[in-house]
Amino acid sequence: MAKIPAVIRALPAGTTLWRIYFQGGSRPTRWQDFRRFGPTQNRFDHHLAPPRTQARAIFYGAVHGLTCFAEVFQESREIDVRQHAPVLVAFITRQPLTLLDLRGAWPTRAGGSLAISAGERRRSRRWSRAIYGAYPKLHGLWYGSSMHASRPAVALYERAARAMPVLPIFHRQLSDPAIAAVVARAAAQFNYDVC
């Protein structure tokens, strides 16, 4: 794989990214945390089996806040604004990021297809592990959300941790009435319920 030149999507410092994370539940996190436990069932976990806490860590985000709703609540198709205290957050990267662009021809050149971003997740995790090993200077992956019309999303490896700012620019629990309209808009767009 390393013989195939990486197609780079360069995100400059100052890029705004969004995510939804959970402050509660069995594995509560902070907005800037990369998940060290894995692999889970998520698409691009590059952790080594068996699932455990390890040095490899992943952070999922998106360019558009609505994409986060589509991705995070896809299994239940229900935006639960209270369970596990979900929070919508936006932040501005403080360093440039070099991402492998999976939205173009690179997957085909590498022997795969765009199904890396939309197909069977076990296969996507194998690709992510191979990419991580073959391109040690990459900070992560730039891919199209399979749940939001291929809108840009990112899977950042722990190599990207230094790009995280000290504070986010937006941070609201989904149960906050101040963003009820945003939650309603996401639910309407994806035909998800809100509870």
N, C-alpha and C positions, 0 to 999 in steps of 0.2 A: 504493500500500500504506500509506503514512504516514497517509492519511485514515482508515484503519480503526484504531480505538483498540486499543492493545496490551492484551492480558489478561496481567496481571503475576502472577508467582509470586515473592513476596518471601521470600528466605532471610535470616534474621537472622544477625548476627554470632554465632559460636558453633555454627554448623551443622557437623556431621561429614559429610565426604565421603570416598569411597574411590576408589582407582584402582590399576591394575596398569601398571607402566612397566618399561622394559628398560634395565639398566645396561650391556649389551654390544651386540654386533652392529655394523652399519655406521653406525648413528646412535644411539649411546648417549646417554641423558639422565639428568637428576636428577629426583627425585620432584616437584619444584615447577615444572619446566620446561613452558612453553607451547611447542608445536611451531610454529616459524616457517617451516619448509619446507612447501610445499603449492601447489596442492591435491593431496592423495593420493586414494585410493579411499574414504576415510572419509566418513561420511554428511554431516556438517555443516561440513566445511572451507569457510571463507569466503574463502580466499585467491584471488587473481586468477591467471588463466592467463597464461603457461605456468608449470608447476611450478618453483618456485625459493624461495630464502630471501627473506622479505619482512617488512615491519613487521606485517602481520596474523599473528596467532598463535592457536592453538586448544588447549584442554585438555579432555579427556574424563574424566568421572568419574561416580560413582553414589552413591546414598544407602545402598545395601546392598553389602557387599563381594562377595557371590556374583554380583551382576549383572556385576561386572567380569570374572569368569571367563567367564560366558556370552558377553559381548561380545568380549573380547580373543581368545579361542580358537575363535570360531565357524567360521572357514573350515576349519581342520584338524579340529575337534572332538576335539582332543587337547591336553591340558594338559602342555606340555613344561616341566618345572620347572627345566631347566638351560640350554637354548638361549637365548642372548642375556641370560642372568641376569635373569629376570623377578622383580619385587618387588611385593608387596602393601603398600600404604601407606594410612593414614588420617590425616586432618588436620582441624583445626577452623578454620573461616574466622574471620578477625579483623575483617572489615567486612561490612556487609549487601550482599547481591547482589540485583539486579533482573533477573529472567529472564522472557523471553516464554514463556508457558505454551502448549505445543503439545498438551497432553493433553485439552483441552476443545474448545469450539466455535470458537476463534479461527481455526484453519486453514480451516474451512468458510466463515466470514465473509470470509476473505481470498481465497477462490476456489480453495482447495485441499481437502485432506482429511487424515485421520489417516495416510494413506499417506506423508506427509512423514517420519514416524518409522519407517516399515516398508517403504516401496516402493523404487522405483529410486533409487539413491544419487546419480546425476548430477543428477536433479531436486531432491533434497534439498539438494545443494550450491548450486544456483541460488537456491533459497528462502533459504538461509542468507545468501548474498551480498546478496540483496534486503532481507532483514530487517536485516542489519548496516547497510546504507546508510539505510534508512527510519527506524530507531529508534536514533539515536546515543547515547542514554543507557542502553541495555540492556547488561548485562554478559554476556548469553548466552542460552541456550535451556534450557528445562525440558521434557523429553520422556519418553515411555514406551519402555523398552527393548523392541525387537522380539524379543530373544532370551530375555527373562526376564519373561514375563507382564505386559508393560507397566510393570514396576517403574520408579520414577523414576530418570532419568539426567540428566546435565547436559553441555552443550557450552559451555564458557566462552570468550569472546573475550578478547583481550589486555587489554581494558578492566577485567577482573576481577583482574588480577595483584596489585593492592595488597591484595586480600583474603587472599592466601596468607600463612600464618604462617611464622615463621623455621624452626620444627622441626615434624615430624609427631608424632602421638601413637602411631602404630603403623608399623613399618617392618621387614618380614621378607622375605627371599628365599623364593621358592616352594619351593626345595630344602631349606629349613631344617626339620629334623625337628619343631621346635616347632609348626609349622602343618600338619603332614602330615594331621591330621584335617580341617582346613578344606579342603585341596585335595581330599581324598577325598570330602568332603561335596559340594563343587561338581561333581566328576566324576559322582557318583551322581545328583545332581539333574538334570543336563543330559545324562546318558548319554554323557559324554566319556571318552576314555581318558586315562590318566596315564602319562607316560614320563619 
